[in-house]
Amino acid sequence: MKLYQALTQVTLNDELAGQATNFHVTLDTAKPLYHDLPTLYHYIDSVLKLGASHKDNNLKYVSDHIFILENFDFDAHEFTRQLKTPDAQATFAYNLVQDLNRHLTINLDLLEQEVQLLFAN
């Protein structure tokens, strides 16, 4: 699965797996993400309907950095308000698409109360 799918579709006790209050998230990857998980969650929350099927969401917001540049309101969100130049916005959008389309497996370690994001590199 891709990271954006994991962040929007995997639930644990009626909460998104990465935001489950009793669990912490661990990342297993040789290549770090460009953005931290809270930033990715804020972005996803602002552009996609969580838990919705693909036909109900505009997936260009997670797959097309040019579309993001043309349609995302960078000034409307605290996590992107500081991105004032076209270069900074383009870098953010490109790296966002790179992060959200990374392939991974999710492992739930119930004993350790961990949501483990295991990235394919």
Secondary structure, DSSP 4 states (H G I P E B T S, - for coil): -BHHHHHHH-EETTEEGGG-TT-EEEEE-SS--SS-HHHHHHHHHHHS-TT--GGGS-THHHH-HHHHHHH--GGGSTTTTT--SHHHHHHHHHHHHHHHT-BEEEEEETTTTEEEEEE--
